[in-house]
């Protein structure tokens, strides 16, 4: 939970415009000196971007931070300079930052491409920075990404170093500058931070010492305050107003103002933190409610799915039972039809049985009638005659023997339905050959 709060606090801070959170707590009632007039040292190498000099504030009052060439923290990033702004009856410093576009820097004309709005000193193209030679001092022998474009400054070059207040610049952020303030930013690099700390320790850079005309107005690289890369100011930007003779009351007032500012900032930070915690608690409560709602929906969904599954299963079982009952009915109907068919076949067979029985003797009778019988089928063999002898004396002929009775065929079996024809009469037996009379 603590990590979540820290992340939300960081997001809240990022959502605040740079003009608000860049103030580091120094609030004084005396305006900073005018910007000195100086030349830009030559760029040390390709990839360095110019960061203009400015007046910072320390324990001994204002001191000059020389302008210098700095490597960008990322390809495509440009530097938005810091500026002094009037608000809450005091001057406060707004830190500069790196970003994909140049934001609002108070309308201060720092020179060398920073004319008060945007930056005309160069641009990024295909991971390379192209320098405008009309405002930058570059060696074309070593740096080939150069072009010439005349810069027209719409802001009066009066060397004023602050926005708002008495005698300050009255510029306000444009829509594009406000959009740039909301983009992803990076603070000053470590080289820039070390450069500022080194300037704060250099006594010659105090405004009370150099009267607005520092001997080290610009350097070729951060932290290098000696050598051929150091450029001195030609003149002060405006007549210097001594601030070193401030009374104790003035210093006390400034300290009180600074303390009041810090107190207000602490209160604002506490208020933001309290708001963040409240929002976190509300967000946690919302997530809890959402989780419960999601769980309830999931439980309801599972219940509905289970009911639907049970309903489908019950419907399936009912359909299966109906199908089984249908198959049983069909089987019974088939069995009944088969039983009826067998019954009808048995009845038909039973009705045909007498006919078959009646037909069988007839066939047998026909078979027997086809066979030759002793008396009818085959003719009786004639008795063999004896050899004719000499005629004996004539005797009376013996009486003619009676004909043998005719053999009768077996009577046909009559069927119940069919009448049988009368039995055929037996053929007469051949008469015995009469002996010829002499």
C-alpha positions as CSV (number, residue, x, y, z in Angstrom):
1,X,0.0,0.0,0.0
2,X,2.9,2.4,0.7
3,X,4.4,1.8,-2.7
4,X,1.0,2.5,-4.2
5,X,0.8,5.8,-2.3
6,X,4.2,6.8,-3.5
7,X,3.4,6.0,-7.1
8,X,0.1,8.0,-6.9
9,X,2.0,10.9,-5.2
10,X,4.5,10.9,-8.0
11,X,1.8,10.9,-10.6
12,X,0.1,13.7,-8.8
13,X,3.3,15.7,-8.8
14,X,3.8,15.1,-12.5
15,X,0.3,16.3,-13.2
16,X,1.2,19.7,-11.6
17,X,2.6,22.2,-14.1
18,X,6.3,22.7,-14.1
19,X,5.8,26.4,-13.3
20,X,4.4,25.3,-9.9
21,X,6.5,22.4,-8.7
22,X,9.8,23.8,-10.1
23,X,10.1,26.4,-7.4
24,X,12.7,25.3,-4.9
25,X,11.7,27.4,-1.9
26,X,13.7,30.6,-2.3
27,X,11.4,33.6,-2.2
28,X,12.8,37.1,-2.0
29,X,11.4,40.6,-2.4
30,X,14.3,42.0,-4.4
31,X,14.4,41.4,-8.1
32,X,17.5,39.7,-9.7
33,X,20.0,41.8,-11.7
34,X,19.7,42.2,-15.4
35,X,21.3,39.6,-17.7
36,X,24.9,40.5,-18.6
37,X,26.0,41.0,-22.2
38,X,28.5,38.3,-23.3
39,X,29.4,36.1,-26.3
40,X,28.9,32.4,-26.7
41,X,31.9,30.1,-26.5
42,X,32.4,27.6,-29.4
43,X,30.6,24.3,-29.1
44,X,33.0,21.7,-27.9
45,X,31.7,18.8,-30.1
46,X,28.6,17.6,-32.0
47,X,25.7,16.7,-29.7
48,X,26.1,19.5,-27.2
49,X,23.2,21.9,-26.6
50,X,23.4,25.4,-25.3
51,X,22.0,26.3,-21.8
52,X,22.0,30.0,-21.2
53,X,23.4,31.6,-18.0
54,X,21.1,32.9,-15.2
55,X,21.1,34.5,-11.8
56,X,20.7,32.1,-8.9
57,X,20.3,32.9,-5.2
58,X,22.4,31.8,-2.2
59,X,23.3,32.8,1.3
60,X,25.1,35.9,0.1
61,X,22.5,37.0,-2.4
62,X,22.4,36.6,-6.1
63,X,25.3,34.9,-8.0
64,X,25.8,34.2,-11.7
65,X,25.6,30.7,-13.1
66,X,27.6,30.9,-16.4
67,X,26.0,29.6,-19.6
68,X,27.5,26.4,-20.9
69,X,27.2,23.6,-23.5
70,X,25.6,20.4,-22.2
71,X,25.0,17.0,-23.6
72,X,21.2,16.3,-23.7
73,X,20.1,13.4,-21.5
74,X,18.2,11.9,-24.4
75,X,18.2,12.2,-28.1
76,X,15.4,14.5,-29.1
77,X,15.3,16.4,-25.9
78,X,15.5,20.2,-25.7
79,X,16.3,22.5,-22.8
80,X,13.7,24.8,-21.3
81,X,15.5,27.4,-19.2
82,X,14.5,28.3,-15.7
83,X,13.2,31.8,-14.8
84,X,12.4,34.1,-11.9
85,X,8.7,34.8,-11.4
86,X,6.8,37.2,-9.1
87,X,4.0,35.8,-7.0
88,X,2.7,35.9,-3.4
89,X,4.6,39.2,-2.9
90,X,8.0,37.6,-3.6
91,X,10.2,36.4,-6.4
92,X,10.5,32.6,-6.8
93,X,12.8,30.6,-9.1
94,X,11.2,28.1,-11.5
95,X,13.6,25.3,-12.4
96,X,14.4,24.5,-16.0
97,X,13.9,21.0,-17.5
98,X,14.6,18.7,-20.5
99,X,11.7,17.6,-22.7
100,X,10.7,16.9,-26.3
101,X,9.5,20.5,-26.7
102,X,10.5,23.9,-25.2
103,X,8.0,25.2,-22.7
104,X,7.4,28.5,-21.0
105,X,10.4,30.2,-19.5
106,X,8.9,33.5,-18.4
107,X,9.3,35.3,-21.8
108,X,12.9,36.1,-20.7
109,X,15.2,36.8,-23.7
110,X,18.3,34.8,-22.8
111,X,19.7,35.1,-26.3
112,X,21.5,32.5,-28.5
113,X,18.1,31.1,-29.8
114,X,16.1,31.6,-26.6
115,X,14.4,34.8,-27.6
116,X,11.6,34.5,-25.0
117,X,9.4,32.1,-26.8
118,X,10.5,28.7,-28.0
119,X,14.0,27.9,-29.3
120,X,15.5,28.9,-32.7
121,X,19.0,27.6,-32.2
122,X,18.5,24.2,-33.8
123,X,16.5,21.0,-34.0
124,X,16.8,17.2,-34.0
125,X,16.7,15.2,-37.2
126,X,17.4,11.5,-37.5
127,X,19.1,11.3,-34.1
128,X,21.3,14.2,-34.9
129,X,21.2,17.8,-33.7
130,X,21.3,20.5,-36.4
131,X,22.8,23.9,-35.4
132,X,21.6,27.3,-36.6
133,X,24.8,29.2,-37.3
134,X,23.1,32.5,-37.1
135,X,22.7,32.2,-33.3
136,X,25.3,29.5,-32.4
137,X,29.1,29.5,-32.4
138,X,30.1,26.2,-34.0
139,X,33.1,25.0,-35.8
140,X,31.9,23.7,-39.2
141,X,35.2,21.7,-39.6
142,X,34.2,19.4,-36.7
143,X,30.4,19.9,-36.9
144,X,28.7,19.3,-40.2
145,X,25.0,19.4,-39.1
146,X,24.6,23.2,-39.6
147,X,22.3,25.6,-41.3
148,X,21.7,29.4,-41.4
149,X,18.4,30.9,-40.6
150,X,17.9,34.5,-39.5
151,X,16.1,34.8,-36.1
152,X,13.7,37.7,-35.6
153,X,13.0,38.4,-32.0
154,X,9.6,39.8,-31.3
155,X,10.5,40.4,-27.7
156,X,12.3,43.6,-26.8
157,X,15.9,42.8,-25.8
158,X,16.0,44.7,-22.5
159,X,18.0,42.1,-20.5
160,X,15.3,41.8,-17.9
161,X,15.8,38.5,-16.1
162,X,12.4,38.0,-14.4
163,X,8.7,37.7,-15.1
164,X,6.0,39.8,-13.3
165,X,6.5,42.3,-10.5
166,X,7.8,45.8,-10.9
167,X,9.7,46.2,-14.2
168,X,9.3,42.5,-15.0
169,X,8.2,40.9,-18.3
170,X,4.4,40.4,-18.6
171,X,4.5,37.3,-20.8
172,X,2.1,34.4,-20.3
173,X,2.3,30.8,-21.4
174,X,1.0,30.0,-24.9
175,X,-1.2,27.0,-25.6
176,X,1.8,25.1,-27.0
177,X,3.9,26.0,-24.0
178,X,1.2,24.8,-21.6
179,X,1.1,21.5,-23.5
180,X,4.8,21.2,-23.3
181,X,4.7,21.7,-19.6
182,X,2.5,18.5,-19.3
183,X,4.9,16.3,-21.3
184,X,7.4,13.9,-19.9
185,X,10.3,15.9,-18.4
186,X,13.8,15.3,-17.1
187,X,15.4,17.6,-14.5
188,X,18.8,19.2,-15.0
189,X,21.6,16.7,-15.5
190,X,24.2,16.0,-12.8
191,X,26.7,18.0,-14.8
192,X,24.4,21.0,-14.7
193,X,23.8,20.6,-10.9
194,X,27.5,20.4,-10.3
195,X,28.0,23.4,-12.5
196,X,25.5,25.5,-10.4
197,X,27.1,24.4,-7.1
198,X,30.6,25.3,-8.3
199,X,29.3,28.8,-9.3
200,X,27.7,29.3,-5.9
201,X,31.1,28.7,-4.3
202,X,32.9,31.1,-6.6
203,X,33.1,34.5,-4.9
204,X,33.7,36.4,-8.2
205,X,30.3,35.3,-9.4
206,X,28.4,37.1,-6.6
207,X,26.4,40.0,-7.9
208,X,27.6,42.1,-5.0
209,X,31.1,41.6,-6.2
210,X,30.9,41.8,-10.0
211,X,28.0,44.3,-10.0
212,X,26.2,42.5,-12.8
213,X,29.2,42.0,-15.0
214,X,30.7,38.6,-14.1
215,X,34.2,37.7,-15.3
216,X,33.0,34.2,-16.1
217,X,29.9,34.8,-18.1
218,X,30.0,31.5,-20.1
219,X,32.1,28.3,-20.4
220,X,32.6,25.7,-23.1
221,X,31.8,22.8,-20.7
222,X,30.1,22.6,-17.3
223,X,32.3,23.3,-14.3
224,X,35.3,24.6,-16.4
225,X,35.8,28.1,-15.0
226,X,39.2,28.6,-16.4
227,X,41.0,28.2,-19.7
228,X,40.4,29.2,-23.3
229,X,36.8,28.1,-23.1
230,X,35.9,30.8,-20.5
231,X,34.1,34.0,-21.8
232,X,33.8,37.2,-19.7
233,X,30.9,39.5,-19.8
234,X,31.4,42.6,-21.9
235,X,29.0,44.7,-19.8
236,X,26.2,44.6,-17.3
237,X,22.7,44.4,-18.7
238,X,21.6,47.4,-16.7
239,X,22.9,49.7,-14.0
240,X,23.5,47.6,-11.0
241,X,21.5,48.4,-7.9
242,X,23.5,47.6,-4.8
243,X,21.7,45.0,-2.7
244,X,24.6,44.2,-0.4
245,X,23.7,47.2,1.9
246,X,20.4,45.7,2.8
247,X,19.3,46.3,6.3
248,X,18.8,43.6,8.8
249,X,15.1,44.3,8.6
250,X,15.1,43.6,4.9
251,X,17.1,40.3,5.4
252,X,14.7,39.4,8.1
253,X,11.8,40.1,5.9
254,X,13.3,38.0,3.2
255,X,13.9,35.2,5.6
256,X,10.4,35.4,6.9
257,X,9.1,35.4,3.4
258,X,11.2,32.4,2.6
259,X,10.1,30.6,5.7
260,X,6.5,31.5,5.0
261,X,6.9,30.1,1.5
262,X,8.4,26.9,2.8
263,X,5.6,26.6,5.3
264,X,3.1,27.1,2.6
265,X,4.8,24.6,0.4
266,X,4.9,22.1,3.3
267,X,1.2,22.7,4.0
268,X,0.5,22.3,0.3
269,X,2.6,19.1,0.2
270,X,0.7,17.8,3.3
271,X,-2.6,18.7,1.8
272,X,-1.6,17.0,-1.4
273,X,-0.5,14.0,0.5
274,X,-3.7,13.9,2.6
275,X,-5.7,14.3,-0.6
276,X,-3.7,11.5,-2.2
277,X,-4.3,9.2,0.8
278,X,-8.0,10.1,0.7
279,X,-8.1,9.3,-3.0
280,X,-6.2,6.1,-2.3
281,X,-8.6,5.1,0.4
282,X,-11.5,5.9,-1.9
283,X,-9.8,4.1,-4.7
284,X,-9.2,1.1,-2.4
285,X,-12.9,1.2,-1.3
286,X,-13.9,1.4,-4.9
287,X,-11.7,-1.5,-5.8
288,X,-13.1,-3.5,-2.9
289,X,-16.7,-2.7,-4.1
290,X,-15.7,-3.6,-7.6
291,X,-14.1,-6.8,-6.4
292,X,-17.2,-7.7,-4.4
293,X,-19.4,-6.8,-7.3
294,X,-17.2,-8.9,-9.6
295,X,-17.3,-11.8,-7.1
296,X,-21.1,-11.5,-6.9
297,X,-21.4,-11.4,-10.6
298,X,-19.1,-14.4,-10.9
299,X,-21.0,-16.3,-8.3
300,X,-24.3,-15.4,-10.0
301,X,-22.8,-16.5,-13.3
302,X,-21.6,-19.8,-11.9
303,X,-25.0,-20.4,-10.3
304,X,-26.7,-19.6,-13.6
305,X,-24.3,-21.8,-15.4
306,X,-24.9,-24.7,-12.9
307,X,-28.6,-24.2,-13.2
308,X,-28.3,-24.2,-16.9
309,X,-26.1,-27.3,-16.9
310,X,-28.5,-29.0,-14.5
311,X,-31.4,-28.0,-16.7
312,X,-29.6,-29.3,-19.8
313,X,-28.7,-32.5,-18.0
314,X,-32.4,-33.0,-16.9
315,X,-33.6,-32.2,-20.4
316,X,-31.1,-34.7,-21.8
317,X,-32.1,-37.4,-19.3
318,X,-35.8,-36.7,-20.1
319,X,-35.2,-36.9,-23.8
320,X,-33.1,-40.1,-23.3
321,X,-35.9,-41.6,-21.2
322,X,-38.5,-40.6,-23.8
323,X,-36.2,-42.1,-26.5
324,X,-35.9,-45.3,-24.4
325,X,-39.7,-45.4,-23.9
326,X,-40.1,-44.9,-27.6
327,X,-37.7,-47.7,-28.4
328,X,-39.5,-49.9,-25.9
329,X,-42.9,-49.1,-27.5
330,X,-41.4,-49.7,-30.9
331,X,-39.9,-53.0,-29.7
332,X,-43.2,-54.1,-28.2
333,X,-45.0,-53.1,-31.4
334,X,-42.5,-55.0,-33.4
335,X,-42.9,-58.0,-31.1
336,X,-46.7,-57.8,-31.3
337,X,-46.5,-57.5,-35.1
338,X,-44.1,-60.5,-35.2
339,X,-46.4,-62.5,-32.8
340,X,-49.4,-61.5,-34.9
341,X,-47.5,-62.5,-38.1
342,X,-46.5,-65.9,-36.6
343,X,-50.1,-66.4,-35.3
344,X,-51.5,-65.7,-38.8
345,X,-48.8,-67.9,-40.3
346,X,-49.7,-70.8,-37.9
347,X,-53.4,-70.3,-38.6
348,X,-52.7,-70.4,-42.4
349,X,-50.5,-73.4,-41.9
350,X,-53.2,-75.1,-39.8
351,X,-55.8,-74.4,-42.5
352,X,-53.5,-75.8,-45.2
353,X,-52.8,-79.0,-43.2
354,X,-56.1,-80.9,-44.1
355,X,-55.6,-80.1,-47.7
356,X,-52.1,-81.4,-47.5
357,X,-53.2,-84.5,-45.8
358,X,-56.0,-85.0,-48.3
359,X,-53.6,-84.4,-51.1
360,X,-51.1,-87.0,-49.9
361,X,-53.5,-90.2,-50.3
362,X,-54.5,-88.9,-53.7
363,X,-51.0,-88.7,-54.7
364,X,-50.4,-92.2,-53.3
365,X,-53.5,-93.4,-55.1
366,X,-52.3,-92.0,-58.3
367,X,-49.0,-93.6,-57.6
368,X,-50.6,-96.9,-57.0
369,X,-52.8,-96.6,-60.0
370,X,-49.8,-95.9,-62.1
371,X,-48.3,-99.2,-61.0
372,X,-49.4,-102.4,-63.0
373,X,-51.7,-104.6,-60.9
374,X,-52.0,-108.3,-61.2
375,X,-55.2,-108.3,-63.0
376,X,-55.4,-104.9,-64.5
377,X,-52.0,-103.5,-65.1
378,X,-50.4,-106.5,-66.7
379,X,-52.2,-108.9,-68.9
380,X,-52.3,-112.5,-67.7
381,X,-49.9,-114.8,-69.3
382,X,-51.3,-117.2,-71.7
383,X,-51.0,-120.9,-70.6
384,X,-48.5,-122.6,-72.7
385,X,-49.8,-124.9,-75.3
386,X,-48.8,-128.4,-75.5
387,X,-47.4,-129.9,-78.7
388,X,-50.2,-130.8,-81.0
389,X,-50.6,-134.6,-81.0
390,X,-52.3,-136.7,-83.4
391,X,-56.0,-136.2,-83.2
392,X,-57.5,-138.4,-80.7
393,X,-60.9,-139.7,-80.9
394,X,-63.4,-136.8,-80.6
395,X,-64.6,-136.3,-77.2
396,X,-67.0,-133.8,-75.8
397,X,-65.5,-130.6,-75.0
398,X,-65.1,-129.8,-71.5
399,X,-67.2,-127.0,-70.1
400,X,-65.6,-123.5,-70.5
401,X,-64.1,-122.4,-67.3
402,X,-65.5,-119.3,-65.7
403,X,-63.6,-116.1,-66.1
404,X,-61.6,-115.1,-63.1
405,X,-63.0,-112.2,-61.1
406,X,-61.7,-108.8,-62.0
407,X,-59.3,-107.3,-59.6
408,X,-60.6,-104.1,-58.0
409,X,-58.4,-101.1,-57.4
410,X,-58.2,-99.8,-53.9
411,X,-60.8,-97.2,-53.2
412,X,-59.7,-93.6,-53.1
413,X,-59.7,-91.7,-49.9
414,X,-62.2,-89.0,-50.2
415,X,-61.3,-85.6,-48.8
416,X,-63.8,-83.5,-47.0
417,X,-63.9,-80.8,-49.6
418,X,-63.2,-82.7,-52.9
419,X,-65.4,-85.5,-54.3
420,X,-63.6,-88.5,-55.7
421,X,-64.4,-90.0,-59.0
422,X,-65.9,-93.5,-59.1
423,X,-63.4,-96.4,-59.4
424,X,-62.7,-97.5,-62.8
425,X,-63.9,-101.0,-63.7
426,X,-61.3,-103.6,-63.9
427,X,-60.3,-104.8,-67.3
428,X,-61.6,-108.2,-68.2
429,X,-59.0,-110.9,-68.1
430,X,-58.2,-112.3,-71.5
431,X,-60.3,-115.3,-72.4
432,X,-58.6,-118.6,-72.6
433,X,-57.9,-119.5,-76.2
434,X,-60.3,-122.1,-77.3
435,X,-58.9,-125.1,-78.6
436,X,-59.8,-125.4,-82.3
437,X,-62.3,-127.9,-83.1
438,X,-61.4,-130.8,-85.3
